[in-house]
Structures are given as structure tokens and as C-alpha cells.
Amino acid sequence: MTKSHVPLIERYRDHLPFAPEDQIVSLQEGSTPLLLAPVLSGMVGATVRLKLEGANPTGSFKDRGMTCAVSAAVREGAKAVICASTGNTAASAAAYAARAGITCAVIVPEGKIAQGKMAQTLMHGARVISLAGNFDQALTLVRELTDTHPIVLVNSVNEFRIEGQKTAAFELHEDLHGELEALYIPVGNAGNITAYWRGFREMGASPRMLGFQAEGAAPLVLGHPVEHPETVASAIRIGNPVRWEDAMAATTESRGAIRAVSDAEILAAYRLLASKEGIFCEPASTASVAGLLKYGTDGASQVVCVLTGRGLKDPETAIANNDGKVIQCVAERGPIEEAVLGDP
């Protein structure tokens, strides 16, 4: 079995809290591509690579943590899992619960979840509750429910989620032979930046951790919760991150920073990646690239931008924010030829 076909927990079992006899719930997650970005590299004067976490089974980085969280839940005899979500956690939890044969319930902010993510969650058979409120309110309610009912919470407050997600740092350390100098990463609930830093520390590495929030949902930049977070990048539309202190510790210890980028900068990076690098990811993913373009490399020559989710997660934003158009044409050679070749 090749490295890319080994389930994540089996590949890194020595670094994860699982015994050989534990039942593993896996969709063969992890081992995602690390792609050189020549256009970005030229723009910033450094070697830039993209960690394509949208290549995970449900299309986002959440699968790394979910294999661990759901495997641990099954080990403990749980019959149900639950989460609050802006979309990706819901889709991942629903898929892994389906694989495990247990029930999944998700609470999502009403009207704030991209249709691609909603479609996945429903198809996997989860019970979806649409809340008249935001993500932070949903998470508060979910935590209260799991305090009083035998349901396992699989948001990033769950330590098994962080344990699974840290394996992305292991992969980067291996692939780059420990030479990574700076990691650029989107920040929403702050579990991912926390997990990467944990993984790097376990490998004895210390690249600078540079996290990026959307200006309308930037509590870590502002220094206080945002009551009504708003951004086109729905996956990071979070006003009070559950891993706040861990994220700040990661940036402090690594000599990094958490900064803000505007929606306009996020969308510009979104279009650039698709049109120049051939990479279609969801808007929240491009907060890392927007941050790189806005703030530069600060002397780093080896840089990785984490792209957290696949572009098809959010087709509405893609259709609404592009420079192309669909050309209507009759079924005749002349008009077709003109449409294909364009103006002379």
C-alpha cells in the first residue's frame, strides 16, 4: 500500500492517541498534494507552495480531525455525534458518521452555509438544524446539549480534532525536509493554526505561523469578539474562536502574527488562483494567499499557503465573482466559430 493510500491514523499512529486494536473510521484522508505556485512565487520573490486540503475525501481539511474524533467516539461507544458548523465541519462529520454507522446532527446558521456544503451534509443523512443565529450561538447551544446528553461533540474544541489536523504539519515537514520558513493559513475558529503548530513542535520545527482573518470577522486582530461577523468567506465567518488562546500562543511562540484581509482582497486572490495557477478553492481558503500578497514574505524564501477547501463547496460565490460569461449561441457553424475565436 502506497503512502497516499494509508489511512491517516495508521500512517501516524505513533503520534496519535490510538492503539493498534482500536477500530478506525477512515475515508483514506490526508496525504494531500503540495503544489508549487510559479505565478505567486514570481509575484512575491519566494518559493511558494500550496497545500491542497480540498483533496481530502469531503473536500476540506476537516477530514483529518474528523477521522480521529469519530474513531474516538466509536471507541467510547457513542451512538451519535453533533457539531455547530459554517459548512465544512458539518459535511465531514456527516460523512464520517455515515461511515461509522452512527447518527449525526448539525446546527448551522440560517442562510449562512454554502449550498455545496449543505448538499453534502444532507446527502450523508445528517439531521440538519438551521438556527436563527450565528455560528458562535450555535456552538454555545451545542456545547450545552453535549453537557447533558450522551452525544459526542466533534467541533475543534474536541482534542481529537486537533490531534488529527496536526498531521498536515507532519506531511509538510516530511515533504520539505524541515526547510519550511513560513506557513500562511486562514483563521476562523482557530483550530487549524493550533493543530499545525502542535504538529510542527512535535517534529522539532518552528516555521513562522501567519494567520489571516477576514476584516468583518477578525476578533483575534481586534482583540475582542465580534458579535455579528460578516464576510464573503463563509468558512471563517466566526466572531469568537474557541481556540483563541491556543492560536495566539502559536503565533507568539513562532514569531508570527494574525492579520486581517478584506473581502475584496480575498476575492482577488480567489480569482488569481483559479485563472493563473489553475487552482479552484473556496473563498475562505484564499485568505492565506490574500495575506501573502498583502503583507509579503518578510524575508522568508520557503513559504506554504494552506488552501483549506475545494471550490465546489461554494458555487454561488464562484458564479457571482468572476470575469467570464456564458456566450449564448445558435446551432450554426458561423456564429459558433465567431463565439469560439472571438473578435478578429
N, C-alpha and C positions, 0 to 999 in steps of 0.2 A: 504494500500500500504506500503510495507516494505521500509526501508531507502534506500536500494540499487536500488529500482525502482522509486524513486522520482527524477525527472529531477533536475539537479544541481541548476538552478536558483530558482526553487520553494523551494528546501531544504534550501538554504541560502539567500532567498530574503531580509531578514532584513539587510544583509551585502553587498547587491549588488544594483546597481542603476537602479532597475526595479520596476514599480508599479504593483499592482495586475491585472490591466486591460491590461497590455502590452502583446502582442502576443509573445509567447516563441517558438523559433525554437530549438527543442531538439531531441537527439537520446538516451536519458537516459544515459548521460555521468556521470563520477565521481563515487564516492564510490568504488574506485579500491582496490584490495587486498593489505594488508600489511603482508608480509610473513617473518617468522623467517628464517634466513640463518645459520643453525648449523655449516656447514663447515667453512664459513667465520668467524663466531663467534669464533670458536676454533683457527683459524689462527691468529686473531688479539687480542684475550683475552678480548672481549667485547661482549655485546648482539647486534648483527647486524640484522636489518630487511630490507627488500627490498620493496619499494613502486612500485607496478607493474602498471605503467601508460599505458603500452601496452594493458591493459584490457579495455581501452576506446573504443568506437564504431569503430573508424577508425584505431585503433591500436597505438595511441600515445597520449601524454599529451595535444597536441594542441586542442583537442576537448573541454577541459574545457574553454579555452578562446574563441573558435570559436562559441559556443552556445551563448555567450554574445555578441560577435562582430556582428554576423549575426542577432541576435534578435534586437540589437540596430539599425542596418542598415534597417531592415524591418520596425521598428517603425518610422524611419525617412523618409520612403517612397522610399528607394533606390531600383533600379531595377537591379543593378549589383554590384559585389564585385570583388576585384583584389588583388593579392599578388605576391611578389617575394618569391621563395622558393627553398630549397635544397631537398624538397620532402614531408615532413610530413605536413607542413602548406598547401601545395597545395592540398593534399588528403583530409585534414579536411575541408578546405574552399569549395572544390568542393562538398563534401558530404552535408554540411550544406546548401549550396546554392541550391542544388538539393531538399533538404527537404523543403526549403522555397519557391521554385518555382521561383528563380531569376537566373540571369546569373552570371557565374564565369569565370574569366580569370586569368591565372597564367603565370608568366615568370620564367623559370628555367634555370640554367647554362647548356649549351650544354655538354652532356656526363658526367655530374656530379650528376645525380639523379639516385638512385637505382631503378631497374626495378619494384619492388613491389609497390613502391610509384607512379611511372609513370602509372602503370596499374590501380591503384585505381583512380587516377585523371582523366584519360581518360574515365573510365567506368562511372564515375559520371557526365560526359558530359561537363566538363570544356573545355574552349578554351586554349590550351597549346601553349605557345610561347617559343621555345628553343633559348636562347641567346648565341651568340658567345662572352662570357664573364663570369665573376664570379658572385656570389650571391650579393656582395656589389654593383656591377654595376647594376645588375637587380633591387635592391631595390631603388637605386637613380633614375632610369628611371620610376619605378612605382610611386614613390612619386611625380615626375614631372607630370605624367599623371593625378593623382588624384587632383593635384592643379588646373588643367584646364578643367577637365571633371567631370560630376556628377556620379562618381564611388567611392565606399567606399573602402578605404584601410584597409585590415584586417591582416596586419603584426603586430608584437608585439609593434610597435610604437603606435598602436591603444590602448587607455586606457582600453577599454572594454575587450581586450585580457588579460591584466594584472589582471583586476578585476575577471575574470573567473578563471584564473590559480591560484590565491591566495587561492582558496577553497581547494586545496590539502593540504595546511598548516593547514586549519581548521580540515580536516579529521585526520591528524597526531596528532594534539593537542588533539582531542577527543579520538582517539584510544589509545594513550599512556598516557592519563590523565595528560598532561602537563609535562611529565618527559623526553622528548627528549633533549639530550645534544648536539648532532652534526648532521647536515644534510650534506651529500655528494651528489653533483649534477653536471651533465655535464653542460658546459657553451659554447654556440655558439653565438647567437645574444643577450644573457644575459637577455631575458625577463623572463625566468622561475625563475632564482635565485632572480630577482627583485620581482616577484609575491609572491614567498614563504615568503620572508622577510616581505612584506607588510601584508600578512596573519598572520604570527606569531605576528607581532606587534599589530595587531588588536585584537588578542587573549591574549595579555599581556605576550607573551612568547618571549624568546630570545636565542634559540639554536645557536651554532656557525655555520655560513654558510661557507661551504668549497666547492668552485667551482673548476672544473677541465677542462682545455682546452687541446687539442692535441698539441704537440710540434710544428707541422707545421702550426698551426692556433691558436697561443696563443698571440694575441695582448694585452690582459689585463695583461698578465705576463710580456711581453716585454716592455709594456708602450708606444707602438706606433702601428698604423695599420700595418697589413701585406698585402702587395699588391697582392701576389699570394699565398693564403693559400692552403696547401695540407695536407691531412690526409685520412687514410682509413675510418675514422668515418665521413661519408659524411654529416650527420645532423649537425655537428658542424664545418664544413669547411667554416668558416666565418672570414674575416680579419679585419672588422671594426664594431663591435657590436653597434646596435642602442641604446641599454640600457647600454652603457659603464659606465656613471657616476652613474646610479642607482645601478649597480652591485657592483661597488667599494664602494659605500656608505653602501650597505648591508653587505659586508664583514668587513668593518671598524667598523660599529656600533655593529656588532655581535661578534667582536673579532675573526673573521675568516680570510680566505685567499683565493686567487685564484692561483692555481699552475698548472704546466704542467705535462702531462704524454705522453710517447712515443707511437707510433703506436704499437710497439712490446708489450708494457705493456697493452694497450687496448685489443689487440687480445688475450693475455694470460688470461686476466680476462674474456673475451668473451667465451673462451673455458672452463675455470674453472666453470663459472656459469652454462653452459649447461651440462657439464659432471659430476659435483659434486653436484649442487643444483637443477638440473632439470629445469632451467630457461633459455629459449631461447629468448634473446633480441637483438636488433640491436647493431652494434659496438659502436655507439656514447653513448648509454646508459651505457656501461661498463666503460666509463671514470670515473664515480663515484667510482666504485669498484676498478679500477686500482689505483685511488688516495688513497683509503683506504689502499690497500696493500702496496703501495709505501711509504706513509707518516705516516701510523699508526693512532691511535685514539687520541693521545696527551692527554691521561688521561680520555677521555670520556668513560662511561660504557654503555650508551644507544645511539646507532647510527642507522641512516636510510640512505640507499643509494637509490637515486631515479633512477629507470630504465625507461627511457623516451619513449621507443618504442618497438614494437614487433619484434621478429627476422625475421619473414617472410617478413618484409619490404625490406630486403636486402639479397635475397637468393644467389646472386652471391658471396658475401663475405663469407657466411657460407660454400658454397661448396669448395671455394678456400682455406679456412683456418681451416681445421680440420684434426684430426689424423686418421680418419676412411677411409674405402674404400668400394666400392661395389664389392662383390665377384661374378664373373661370374660362372655359374654352369649349367651343362646339367640336363635334367629332369629325373634323375635316383636316387634311394634311396642312394646308396653308396656314390657318390660324394656329395649329399645333406647332408648326415649325417656327412661327413668329414668337409664340409663347416660350418655347424652349431656348431659342437663340437670343431672344431679346432684341432691343433696338440695335440697328447696324452701327 
